[in-house]
Amino acid sequence: MDYSRKISERLWNMPDKGELESHREETFIDDIIQKSHIEKELLCHLDGIKTVFDGGAGCGRFSILLAKKGCAVTHFDISQPMIDKAKELAKKDGVLDKITFVKGALEDLKDFNDKSFDLVISFDAPISYTYPNQKKVIGELIRICRKRIMLSVSSRLGYLPYLANPIQKNQFILDETCEDPFVKWCIDNKANAVESFHFSKDSVMNLYKEGLMGGDSEIATYEDGGTPWCITYTFMPDELVDILKTYGVKNIKLAGPGAYARTLPNELLVKIMNDSKQRSDFLDFCHLYDSNPFVCGMGKDNLFAQGELE
Ligand SMILES: C[S@@+](CC[C@H](N)C(=O)[O-])C[C@H]1O[C@@H](n2cnc3c(N)ncnc32)[C@H](O)[C@@H]1O
């Protein structure tokens, strides 16, 4: 199904995508937790890292962070609006000259030589949007990596509860009064989503077995000129470990950012987030709890993995 790349390209090239994505941590608590987890992991694994490839780097959340830490970063993304936003933010942070921006698809990394980068990263699911090429894409990311790889992909065990909870994103809204269009949509559609919901064993079993979110209806929407969400391949934890091992990655560690926070209601999450000491302590503890491999599958929607090549 080579539609994935076309659908992904149309979605991420929407003109407002870069702007919207750059505000995610101001609007959703699960995004704060996930980005915070990844940031903590990156910052304590920078020994011997001078060059970085960020695949599906978006508006630069991590490419800019690493450039600020002195790394030479290749910021690679399929979306021009994302790259434009990242350039604007990199300039504001004074690291534009530390970052090489490349527009391209993860499905085609042949321009990069073997072992070109000390660290290769790809966060918040770009790999999952390359279905049916996700395994090959992981192989290519490993091929261009010399020392360390860190990925986060869509998590199958993490996504399955979505199918029994169409209002799951509401739990993580930081400020119900904000102007963000997605926040407004979540609030306005809440009653209707509950009203029209019915649990479908066929749907959960299908996702459990096949791992695919989307397919025929996304293709039909795309063919009608619409902009559906990407066809997304979700990984099981053991499946991801096996793929990484196949390509020679060692010392693999998994984590499930968001697993701890999932157990808390919105009112308490908001209260914690609005107190700087509690927020910082909570994010530290989430990082510890969510790093326990026994909860990695229950991360919010991403499965985090890291490993070494030498
Ligand atoms: C959810 S954003 C994540 C951005 C960033 N990695 C982060 O964690 O903040 C996903 C990014 O992947 C990019 N992307 C999606 N499919 C891609 C593909 N096939 N090749 C390269 N980039 C892709 C999108 O344009 C978008 O910027």
The ligand as a MOL file (V3000), in Angstrom:
LIG
                    3D

  0  0  0     0  0            999 V3000
M  V30 BEGIN CTAB
M  V30 COUNTS 27 29 0 0 0
M  V30 BEGIN ATOM
M  V30 1 C 4.4740 14.0950 14.8970 0
M  V30 2 S 5.7140 14.8750 13.9780 0 CHG=1
M  V30 3 C 7.1530 14.5880 14.9700 0
M  V30 4 C 8.1890 15.6660 14.8410 0
M  V30 5 C 9.4160 15.5110 15.7410 0
M  V30 6 N 10.1470 14.2990 15.4420 0
M  V30 7 C 9.0570 15.5640 17.2250 0
M  V30 8 O 9.1750 14.5310 17.9060 0
M  V30 9 O 8.6550 16.6180 17.6990 0 CHG=-1
M  V30 10 C 5.9940 13.7300 12.6280 0
M  V30 11 C 6.9260 14.3080 11.5550 0
M  V30 12 O 7.2640 13.2620 10.6460 0
M  V30 13 C 7.2960 13.8010 9.3360 0
M  V30 14 N 7.0890 12.6830 8.4010 0
M  V30 15 C 5.9670 11.9440 8.2460 0
M  V30 16 N 6.1500 10.9810 7.3200 0
M  V30 17 C 7.4390 11.1270 6.8860 0
M  V30 18 C 8.2370 10.4540 5.9240 0
M  V30 19 N 7.7600 9.4120 5.2410 0
M  V30 20 N 9.5060 10.8680 5.7260 0
M  V30 21 C 10.0030 11.9360 6.4270 0
M  V30 22 N 9.2900 12.6200 7.3330 0
M  V30 23 C 8.0310 12.2170 7.5770 0
M  V30 24 C 6.1650 14.8320 9.3430 0
M  V30 25 O 6.2910 15.7890 8.3200 0
M  V30 26 C 6.3010 15.4250 10.7420 0
M  V30 27 O 7.1490 16.5440 10.7350 0
M  V30 END ATOM
M  V30 BEGIN BOND
M  V30 1 1 1 2
M  V30 2 1 2 3
M  V30 3 1 2 10
M  V30 4 1 3 4
M  V30 5 1 4 5
M  V30 6 1 5 6
M  V30 7 1 5 7
M  V30 8 2 7 8
M  V30 9 1 7 9
M  V30 10 1 10 11
M  V30 11 1 11 12
M  V30 12 1 11 26
M  V30 13 1 12 13
M  V30 14 1 13 14
M  V30 15 1 13 24
M  V30 16 1 14 15
M  V30 17 1 14 23
M  V30 18 2 15 16
M  V30 19 1 16 17
M  V30 20 1 17 18
M  V30 21 2 17 23
M  V30 22 1 18 19
M  V30 23 2 18 20
M  V30 24 1 20 21
M  V30 25 2 21 22
M  V30 26 1 22 23
M  V30 27 1 24 25
M  V30 28 1 24 26
M  V30 29 1 26 27
M  V30 END BOND
M  V30 END CTAB
M  END
